[in-house]
Amino acid sequence: MKILATGKYLFLVILAIACLIMSCKPKQNEEKPVSVNANLAKPKTAAGFTIRFRPQWIHQAQYAGVYMAAKKGYFSNYGLNVEIQTGGPENPAFDSINSGKTDITQLFLLTALSRDSEQNNLVNLAQISQKSSLMLVGKKARGINSVKDLNNKKIGLWRTDFRELSLIFLQKNNLIMNVINIDSSINLFLNDALDVMNVMRYNEYHSLIQAGINPDELFVIPFSENGLNIIEDGIYTTKDFYRDHTKECQYFTEAVIDGWLYAINHQEETVDVVLDIMRRHHIRANRAHQAWMLSEMRDVLLAHSEGIGHLQESDFNTAKNLLKQQGLPFTKQTYREFYPYER
């Protein structure tokens, strides 16, 4: 009896210890499943600071770097919540930033230097364009075979600030032309209501080719090859916004450049994203045209050895001196005031 009682006692002790051990283990059904990609999907910093960005034109591959920075989480990684506004002729970029409706925008360098003449308040955060894409095109069948043939012809110029360089070209070449205001349509040119029109190589020029015009039928004047290589797209904010949010401006700029690097290295994916944005905004789009635009933007971005985003002092001076020579308003800011990152 004694031996049996001792064995029973030991059994109860062992059972109690086992229960105690089991009670210390976490219950499996209380653990949350962890995704394999959880760390990749989660931004380094939760998005918090809001920046309103307005492109200077309608949504298209010209702004692919901004779209991909948003799509790939580069903005949120820097703690930014970026609202991408609608651009175009109904939402002038400079007026929007000047009135405080936009925090950061995109402008042509010539436009920025000219429109900054009164307040001297613009800051260039990054120079996206490193080579001019602006051109004049005329139909050879309309008698346009040289620059002098432009005289007394009908030219279509955009209603916006984008027309500045074309007007300077006419003045420098002593050309008198009948200027007709146009928007983004190429129809007047196709129907011979215009002899000449201004185009961007990455945009309207390709639209003309897509419409059935053979490049050999066109007399083309690329400003980059005719003494007017004034670089275009840059990212801008105001001095006040830059002073109050210097780090956020730097983060925005770095995210956009990262976005551009991704875009030009993943062009098929980027075109998909651009087309989706355009369709959601009810903008007519086709893949071939947006793919052409992105490819051309790649060449424009990488045209200078300094790399993406740097505003060269020589480009700043060339554009500013051109405005001065033509008797047009220009900013009083110095290069380092206008482009603080050079410091």
Secondary structure as the mmCIF struct_conf table of DSSP 4:
data_model
#
loop_
_struct_conf.conf_type_id
_struct_conf.id
_struct_conf.beg_label_comp_id
_struct_conf.beg_label_asym_id
_struct_conf.beg_label_seq_id
_struct_conf.end_label_comp_id
_struct_conf.end_label_asym_id
_struct_conf.end_label_seq_id
HELX_RH_AL_P HELX_RH_AL_P1 LYS A 2 CYS A 24
BEND BEND1 LYS A 25 LYS A 25
HELX_LH_PP_P HELX_LH_PP_P1 PRO A 26 LYS A 27
HELX_RH_3T_P HELX_RH_3T_P1 GLN A 28 GLU A 30
BEND BEND2 GLU A 31 GLU A 31
HELX_LH_PP_P HELX_LH_PP_P2 LYS A 32 PRO A 33
TURN_TY1_P TURN_TY1_P1 VAL A 36 ASN A 37
HELX_RH_AL_P HELX_RH_AL_P2 ALA A 38 ALA A 41
BEND BEND3 LYS A 42 LYS A 42
BEND BEND4 LYS A 44 THR A 45
STRN STRN1 PHE A 49 ARG A 54
BEND BEND5 GLN A 56 GLN A 60
HELX_RH_3T_P HELX_RH_3T_P2 ALA A 61 TYR A 63
HELX_RH_AL_P HELX_RH_AL_P3 ALA A 64 LYS A 71
TURN_TY1_P TURN_TY1_P2 LYS A 72 GLY A 73
HELX_RH_AL_P HELX_RH_AL_P4 TYR A 74 ASN A 77
TURN_TY1_P TURN_TY1_P3 TYR A 78 GLY A 79
STRN STRN2 LEU A 80 ILE A 84
BEND BEND6 GLY A 88 GLY A 88
TURN_TY1_P TURN_TY1_P4 PRO A 89 GLU A 90
BEND BEND7 ASN A 91 ASN A 91
HELX_RH_AL_P HELX_RH_AL_P5 ALA A 93 ASN A 98
TURN_TY1_P TURN_TY1_P5 SER A 99 GLY A 100
BEND BEND8 LYS A 101 LYS A 101
BEND BEND9 ASP A 103 ASP A 103
STRN STRN3 ILE A 104 PHE A 108
HELX_RH_AL_P HELX_RH_AL_P6 LEU A 109 ARG A 115
TURN_TY1_P TURN_TY1_P6 ASP A 116 GLN A 119
STRN STRN4 LEU A 122 GLN A 127
BEND BEND10 GLN A 130 LYS A 131
STRN STRN5 LEU A 134 LYS A 139
HELX_RH_3T_P HELX_RH_3T_P3 LYS A 140 ARG A 142
TURN_TY1_P TURN_TY1_P7 GLY A 143 GLY A 143
BEND BEND11 ASN A 145 SER A 146
HELX_RH_3T_P HELX_RH_3T_P4 VAL A 147 LEU A 150
TURN_TY1_P TURN_TY1_P8 ASN A 151 ASN A 152
STRN STRN6 LYS A 154 TRP A 158
BEND BEND12 ARG A 159 THR A 160
HELX_RH_3T_P HELX_RH_3T_P5 ASP A 161 ARG A 163
HELX_RH_AL_P HELX_RH_AL_P7 GLU A 164 LYS A 172
TURN_TY1_P TURN_TY1_P9 ASN A 173 ASN A 174
STRN STRN7 ASN A 178 ILE A 182
BEND BEND13 SER A 184 SER A 184
HELX_RH_AL_P HELX_RH_AL_P8 ASN A 187 LEU A 190
TURN_TY1_P TURN_TY1_P10 ASN A 191 ASP A 192
BEND BEND14 ALA A 193 ALA A 193
BEND BEND15 ASP A 195 ASP A 195
STRN STRN8 VAL A 196 MET A 200
TURN_TY1_P TURN_TY1_P11 ARG A 201 ASN A 203
HELX_RH_AL_P HELX_RH_AL_P9 GLU A 204 GLN A 210
TURN_TY1_P TURN_TY1_P12 ALA A 211 GLY A 212
HELX_RH_3T_P HELX_RH_3T_P6 PRO A 215 GLU A 217
STRN STRN9 LEU A 218 PRO A 222
HELX_RH_3T_P HELX_RH_3T_P7 PHE A 223 GLU A 225
TURN_TY1_P TURN_TY1_P13 ASN A 226 GLY A 227
STRN STRN10 ASP A 233 THR A 238
HELX_RH_AL_P HELX_RH_AL_P10 LYS A 239 ASP A 244
TURN_TY1_P TURN_TY1_P14 HIS A 245 HIS A 245
HELX_RH_AL_P HELX_RH_AL_P11 THR A 246 ASN A 265
BEND BEND16 HIS A 266 HIS A 266
HELX_RH_AL_P HELX_RH_AL_P12 GLN A 267 ARG A 280
TURN_TY1_P TURN_TY1_P15 HIS A 281 HIS A 282
HELX_RH_AL_P HELX_RH_AL_P13 ARG A 287 LEU A 301
TURN_TY1_P TURN_TY1_P16 LEU A 302 LEU A 302
BEND BEND17 ALA A 303 HIS A 304
TURN_TY1_P TURN_TY1_P17 SER A 305 GLU A 306
TURN_TY1_P TURN_TY1_P18 ILE A 308 ILE A 308
STRN STRN11 GLY A 309 GLY A 309
HELX_RH_AL_P HELX_RH_AL_P14 GLU A 313 GLN A 325
TURN_TY1_P TURN_TY1_P19 GLN A 326 GLY A 327
HELX_RH_AL_P HELX_RH_AL_P15 TYR A 335 PHE A 338
HELX_RH_3T_P HELX_RH_3T_P8 PRO A 340 GLU A 342
#
